[in-house]
Amino acid sequence: MKRLLPLVALLLLSCSTPDSGPTHDLVIRNGVIYDGSGGPPFKGDLAIDGDRIVAVGKVSGRGREEIDAAGKAVSPGFINMLSWATESLIEDGRGLSDLKQGVTLEVMGEGSSMGPLTPAMTAQELERQGDVKYPITWSTLGGYLEMLEKKGVGPNVASMIGAETARTYVLGEGDVDPTPQQLAAMRGLVVQAMEEGALGVGSSLIYAPGGYAETDELVALSAEAGRCGGIYVSHMRYESDRLLDGIDELIEISRRSGAPAEIWHLKAAGKTNWDKLDPAIARIEAARASGLRITANMYTYTAGSTGFDAAMPPWVQAGGREAWIARLKDPATRAKVIGEIRDPKAPYENLYRHAGAEGTILVGFRTAALKALTGRTLAEVAKERGVSPEDAMIDLVIADGSRVQVVYFLMSEENVKRQTALPWMSFGSDAAALAPEGVFLKSSTHPRAYGNFTRVLGKYARDEKALTLPDAIRRMTSFPAHNLGLKDRGLLKAGYHADVVIFDPATVGDRATYADPKQYSVGVSHVIVNGGVALANGEPTGKLTGRFVRGRAWTGWKDGGCRKSAKDWTW
């Protein structure tokens, strides 16, 4: 017995040391904690049990798995406020180009969304598919997002209902105005999607058929989103010559509907419009000062990426892609379209006019015969074919049976840098979540797909000091989470979902370029999504713990469902 007493005393002493305590699923040790609030960082630990953070700061006990984050930043996972991972996640659920940047939530639904769909819309979408082929087994937006979660995805996923999608469901793709009964049906689709978990209504107003919607129609749909606790987000009707008119319309929609509003990828497009950034900022800040909740997001590059539909007049696109291409085959219509493309006073948003043929790079085709042109400028292809750039543009659309994906150089670096510092600015890639492998090698892309978020951390926060690192993290985490009305996401806080990023502030950065865009970012070592380690030591683990992140009106919530008006929700 005397021999056992010293051993018992030793065991009791070891149980009372500071390291004693519960065993956690995962503990991150010795990191520099940036909790997402924008406040100063502090050294500490973080503990996770299941899908939740349970302790931040001093963590007692041990982890079944532990990560040493010494010398690295530990932050909430980043929110991609404008993702086009709708199809890429079906092909490859890992979402690697975003995962390697620390993105843990993809927010989709810029104008069009993956539901609701009529049988005719489903058939049309199947016919129009590009490199990524997939069956469409859902008919609602909620059904699509549930499918992704069931299939398995690395990041969390969420979506707006597309105003264009609701319009097409009821009206088709023509340039028509809804009757009161048709508008009521569209409003009903918004409510249905919101109660399925959508975060709001998204519009994209430079494209047909979404741009056929007039302001009153958008106010009506946004009012439904607002009373369902959601937001109105818009690729505005104008981003270049009439930028200020586009901002005025968005503010009016917010004011009349009661819904908060956000501008997708704010920019002053075209050199002749670069000086419009100051009055644009002034308009937004005046609206905010008046009590409206107006915010914006951006990608951190001087070029955008879209299609040749953003160069052609809306009237020629009425009725959908097939009708558009059929009209372009008519010589008289073709001549009229070319005349409008070249006309600086034509009354539509023409991004090509500001980029020019030399500033337009071809990056995505459907047909194998045209893929050899990938990476060439429109000017080069037109010269090689002995035709005008406008004729080459039309020829490519007809031959490819698509809008043809291109990169347009439009913005100034000075303006991009200034925008990153705006306190009401968050960030979105406006791109898919890709990988330099498999089907994704068939087309090129914009470097923002691989570098948008690490570019904020490296180029603009660390190197150019346009914003501080705590503020950069805030505006990629808690700020967009708050704007979207998300529950328990965006902060490193006990009780919150365990979406966590570990990165090296000294090395984090983008490597993608316009010439070689398929290059992963560097400096992010670990990404945890709902407690699952999706990226470890810079490499994907294959864990697909992403979830469908639902909005506040989801009927599965205890307090879900829509209210009488947007004023019934707190933000």
MIDRENGU-100017 format. One line per field, with one value per residue (C-alpha): residue in one letter; residue number from 1; y, x, z. Coordinates in steps of 0.5 Angstrom, whole numbers, plus 500, padded with zeros to 3 digits. Example, Ala and Ser with C-alpha at 12.3 -4.5 7.8 and 13.67 -1.06 7.14 Angstrom:
2
type <- (a	s)
seq <- (1	2)
north <- (491	498)
east <- (525	527)
up <- (516	514)
//
This chain:
571
type <- (m	k	r	l	l	p	l	v	a	l	l	l	l	s	c	s	t	p	d	s	g	p	t	h	d	l	v	i	r	n	g	v	i	y	d	g	s	g	g	p	p	f	k	g	d	l	a	i	d	g	d	r	i	v	a	v	g	k	v	s	g	r	g	r	e	e	i	d	a	a	g	k	a	v	s	p	g	f	i	n	m	l	s	w	a	t	e	s	l	i	e	d	g	r	g	l	s	d	l	k	q	g	v	t	l	e	v	m	g	e	g	s	s	m	g	p	l	t	p	a	m	t	a	q	e	l	e	r	q	g	d	v	k	y	p	i	t	w	s	t	l	g	g	y	l	e	m	l	e	k	k	g	v	g	p	n	v	a	s	m	i	g	a	e	t	a	r	t	y	v	l	g	e	g	d	v	d	p	t	p	q	q	l	a	a	m	r	g	l	v	v	q	a	m	e	e	g	a	l	g	v	g	s	s	l	i	y	a	p	g	g	y	a	e	t	d	e	l	v	a	l	s	a	e	a	g	r	c	g	g	i	y	v	s	h	m	r	y	e	s	d	r	l	l	d	g	i	d	e	l	i	e	i	s	r	r	s	g	a	p	a	e	i	w	h	l	k	a	a	g	k	t	n	w	d	k	l	d	p	a	i	a	r	i	e	a	a	r	a	s	g	l	r	i	t	a	n	m	y	t	y	t	a	g	s	t	g	f	d	a	a	m	p	p	w	v	q	a	g	g	r	e	a	w	i	a	r	l	k	d	p	a	t	r	a	k	v	i	g	e	i	r	d	p	k	a	p	y	e	n	l	y	r	h	a	g	a	e	g	t	i	l	v	g	f	r	t	a	a	l	k	a	l	t	g	r	t	l	a	e	v	a	k	e	r	g	v	s	p	e	d	a	m	i	d	l	v	i	a	d	g	s	r	v	q	v	v	y	f	l	m	s	e	e	n	v	k	r	q	t	a	l	p	w	m	s	f	g	s	d	a	a	a	l	a	p	e	g	v	f	l	k	s	s	t	h	p	r	a	y	g	n	f	t	r	v	l	g	k	y	a	r	d	e	k	a	l	t	l	p	d	a	i	r	r	m	t	s	f	p	a	h	n	l	g	l	k	d	r	g	l	l	k	a	g	y	h	a	d	v	v	i	f	d	p	a	t	v	g	d	r	a	t	y	a	d	p	k	q	y	s	v	g	v	s	h	v	i	v	n	g	g	v	a	l	a	n	g	e	p	t	g	k	l	t	g	r	f	v	r	g	r	a	w	t	g	w	k	d	g	g	c	r	k	s	a	k	d	w	t	w)
seq <- (1	2	3	4	5	6	7	8	9	10	11	12	13	14	15	16	17	18	19	20	21	22	23	24	25	26	27	28	29	30	31	32	33	34	35	36	37	38	39	40	41	42	43	44	45	46	47	48	49	50	51	52	53	54	55	56	57	58	59	60	61	62	63	64	65	66	67	68	69	70	71	72	73	74	75	76	77	78	79	80	81	82	83	84	85	86	87	88	89	90	91	92	93	94	95	96	97	98	99	100	101	102	103	104	105	106	107	108	109	110	111	112	113	114	115	116	117	118	119	120	121	122	123	124	125	126	127	128	129	130	131	132	133	134	135	136	137	138	139	140	141	142	143	144	145	146	147	148	149	150	151	152	153	154	155	156	157	158	159	160	161	162	163	164	165	166	167	168	169	170	171	172	173	174	175	176	177	178	179	180	181	182	183	184	185	186	187	188	189	190	191	192	193	194	195	196	197	198	199	200	201	202	203	204	205	206	207	208	209	210	211	212	213	214	215	216	217	218	219	220	221	222	223	224	225	226	227	228	229	230	231	232	233	234	235	236	237	238	239	240	241	242	243	244	245	246	247	248	249	250	251	252	253	254	255	256	257	258	259	260	261	262	263	264	265	266	267	268	269	270	271	272	273	274	275	276	277	278	279	280	281	282	283	284	285	286	287	288	289	290	291	292	293	294	295	296	297	298	299	300	301	302	303	304	305	306	307	308	309	310	311	312	313	314	315	316	317	318	319	320	321	322	323	324	325	326	327	328	329	330	331	332	333	334	335	336	337	338	339	340	341	342	343	344	345	346	347	348	349	350	351	352	353	354	355	356	357	358	359	360	361	362	363	364	365	366	367	368	369	370	371	372	373	374	375	376	377	378	379	380	381	382	383	384	385	386	387	388	389	390	391	392	393	394	395	396	397	398	399	400	401	402	403	404	405	406	407	408	409	410	411	412	413	414	415	416	417	418	419	420	421	422	423	424	425	426	427	428	429	430	431	432	433	434	435	436	437	438	439	440	441	442	443	444	445	446	447	448	449	450	451	452	453	454	455	456	457	458	459	460	461	462	463	464	465	466	467	468	469	470	471	472	473	474	475	476	477	478	479	480	481	482	483	484	485	486	487	488	489	490	491	492	493	494	495	496	497	498	499	500	501	502	503	504	505	506	507	508	509	510	511	512	513	514	515	516	517	518	519	520	521	522	523	524	525	526	527	528	529	530	531	532	533	534	535	536	537	538	539	540	541	542	543	544	545	546	547	548	549	550	551	552	553	554	555	556	557	558	559	560	561	562	563	564	565	566	567	568	569	570	571)
north <- (500	505	503	505	512	516	513	515	522	523	521	526	531	530	530	537	541	546	541	537	538	535	531	535	533	538	543	548	551	557	561	568	569	574	572	576	582	586	587	586	579	575	569	563	556	554	547	544	539	536	542	547	551	550	555	560	563	558	551	546	538	535	534	527	531	537	542	547	554	557	563	563	566	563	566	564	561	566	567	568	573	571	564	561	554	552	547	546	543	538	535	536	537	539	546	546	553	556	551	553	560	559	559	556	558	559	564	563	566	572	573	566	560	553	553	553	550	548	541	546	550	543	541	547	547	540	542	548	545	546	542	540	535	532	530	535	531	537	542	547	551	548	541	543	545	539	535	538	537	529	528	531	538	541	548	550	552	558	561	567	566	569	574	572	565	567	571	565	560	565	569	565	569	574	582	582	585	581	582	583	575	573	578	575	568	570	573	566	563	568	566	559	559	563	558	553	557	562	568	573	575	576	580	581	587	587	580	578	576	578	586	586	587	594	597	596	588	588	592	587	581	584	586	578	577	583	580	573	576	576	581	584	583	586	586	593	595	600	599	604	610	610	607	612	611	604	605	610	604	599	604	606	598	598	604	602	594	595	590	591	591	589	591	585	586	594	597	603	600	603	609	614	612	611	618	616	612	618	620	612	612	618	616	609	613	618	612	609	615	616	609	604	598	598	594	592	586	586	582	584	585	590	585	582	576	575	573	576	577	583	586	586	589	586	586	581	576	576	569	566	563	559	565	570	566	565	572	573	569	574	579	585	583	582	589	592	589	591	598	598	595	600	606	609	612	606	605	599	597	594	592	590	598	599	593	593	588	588	588	582	575	569	564	559	555	549	546	542	546	552	551	552	559	559	565	569	576	578	582	577	572	577	579	572	571	577	580	586	584	585	580	575	576	574	568	565	566	562	557	555	556	560	567	565	566	572	577	584	589	595	598	602	599	605	604	597	598	604	600	594	599	601	599	596	592	585	580	575	571	571	565	557	553	549	545	544	537	533	537	543	543	544	551	557	562	568	569	571	563	562	568	573	572	571	577	581	578	578	584	589	588	586	589	595	596	599	595	592	584	584	589	584	578	582	583	576	573	576	582	578	573	579	582	575	574	568	564	563	564	569	569	565	564	559	556	558	553	551	554	556	558	557	561	564	572	573	568	568	570	569	566	566	570	572	568	562	563	556	556	555	560	559	560	557	551	548	549	546	546	544	541	537	538	539	542	539	542	545	539	537	531	529	530	533	536	542	544	547	554	556	563	566	564	557	553	548	553	554	561	560	563	570	576	581	586	587	591	585	583	585	585)
east <- (500	506	509	502	501	507	504	497	499	503	496	492	497	497	490	490	495	493	493	487	480	476	478	476	475	480	485	489	494	499	496	495	487	483	476	473	471	476	479	486	489	491	495	491	488	481	477	472	467	463	461	462	467	467	473	477	483	486	484	485	485	487	485	484	487	491	494	500	499	505	507	500	494	487	481	474	473	472	465	465	460	459	460	459	461	454	456	463	461	457	463	468	465	472	472	480	481	477	479	486	484	480	473	468	462	460	454	451	445	447	441	440	439	439	432	426	425	420	420	422	427	430	430	433	439	441	441	446	451	458	464	461	455	450	443	438	435	431	426	427	433	432	432	439	442	440	443	450	450	448	453	458	462	468	465	458	453	448	444	439	433	435	430	431	430	423	422	423	419	413	414	419	425	422	422	415	412	408	401	399	397	404	408	404	406	413	413	410	416	421	417	417	425	426	422	427	433	435	438	435	433	439	439	443	441	445	444	437	432	434	435	428	425	423	424	417	418	424	421	416	420	425	419	418	425	425	419	423	429	433	437	437	443	444	449	446	443	449	457	460	457	451	454	451	444	445	446	440	436	439	438	431	429	432	428	421	422	425	430	437	441	448	452	455	462	462	466	467	468	472	477	472	468	474	473	466	468	468	461	459	462	458	452	452	455	449	444	447	447	440	439	439	443	447	453	457	462	468	473	480	482	482	479	472	469	463	460	459	452	455	457	450	444	438	433	437	437	430	427	433	440	437	433	439	443	438	437	445	445	440	445	440	440	447	449	444	447	454	452	449	456	460	455	458	451	447	442	445	451	456	462	466	466	470	475	476	478	485	483	478	481	477	477	471	468	463	465	472	473	474	478	484	483	483	487	487	485	479	483	488	483	479	486	487	480	481	474	472	472	465	464	469	465	458	461	464	457	454	459	460	452	454	455	463	466	471	475	474	480	475	478	484	488	488	480	481	486	481	475	479	479	472	469	462	466	466	469	467	470	465	468	467	471	476	482	487	485	480	474	477	483	478	477	481	478	480	485	480	478	484	487	481	481	489	490	486	490	497	497	492	493	500	504	500	497	491	487	489	489	484	479	481	479	473	470	471	468	463	461	458	455	451	449	446	443	447	446	452	457	463	466	471	466	464	457	459	460	467	469	476	482	490	494	501	501	508	507	499	498	495	499	494	495	491	496	496	490	490	495	493	494	499	500	493	495	489	481	476	469	463	469	472	479	478	485	491	498	496	493	486	484	478	473	467	463	460	453	447	447	440	437	432	426	427	421	426	428	424	423	423	418	416	413	409	414	422	421	420	427	433	440)
up <- (500	502	495	491	495	491	484	486	488	482	478	482	480	473	473	476	471	466	461	464	461	456	450	443	436	434	437	433	438	438	432	432	432	427	430	424	428	425	432	434	433	439	440	442	441	438	440	436	437	432	427	432	435	443	445	443	447	452	451	456	455	448	441	438	432	433	429	430	427	430	426	422	422	424	422	420	413	407	404	396	395	388	386	379	382	380	375	377	384	380	377	382	389	392	389	389	386	392	397	397	398	404	402	406	403	396	395	388	384	380	376	374	379	379	380	380	373	369	364	358	362	364	357	355	360	358	351	353	357	356	358	364	363	368	369	372	377	381	379	385	388	394	391	387	394	397	391	392	400	399	393	397	397	400	401	404	399	398	393	391	387	380	378	371	373	376	370	365	369	368	362	358	355	351	352	355	361	366	367	375	375	372	377	383	380	380	387	389	386	390	397	395	394	400	405	401	404	399	401	397	390	385	378	372	368	362	360	356	359	366	363	360	367	369	376	378	377	381	387	387	387	392	397	397	399	404	408	408	411	405	401	394	390	383	377	375	369	368	370	365	362	366	372	377	374	375	382	383	381	386	391	389	389	396	398	395	397	404	403	404	397	395	388	385	383	383	378	373	367	361	361	360	366	371	374	376	382	387	385	385	392	394	392	396	402	402	401	407	411	410	413	407	408	401	401	395	393	388	385	385	378	372	367	368	364	361	354	347	349	353	347	343	343	348	342	338	344	345	346	348	345	339	337	338	333	328	328	327	321	317	313	315	322	322	319	324	330	328	327	334	337	334	336	342	343	343	349	352	356	351	355	349	346	352	352	344	340	343	350	349	350	348	354	353	347	347	341	340	333	336	342	339	339	347	350	343	343	338	335	333	331	326	323	322	318	315	318	322	330	330	324	328	334	331	327	333	337	331	330	338	339	345	348	348	354	354	358	358	360	363	370	373	378	382	382	384	390	392	392	397	402	403	409	406	401	401	396	390	385	380	377	378	383	379	378	373	371	368	364	367	362	356	357	360	365	369	374	379	380	383	386	388	396	397	392	398	403	400	395	398	405	406	400	398	405	402	408	414	415	421	416	410	414	417	410	408	414	419	414	409	414	417	410	408	415	417	423	427	421	420	427	431	437	441	439	431	426	425	418	420	415	417	413	413	413	410	404	402	395	388	383	377	371	365	361	366	370	372	378	385	390	396	403	406	410	413	411	416	414	419	423	417	415	408	406	411	410	403	400	399	404	400	406	403	409	406	407	404	408	409	409	415	412	411	414	418	423	429	427	420	414	411	415	413	411	411	417	421	421	425	422)
//
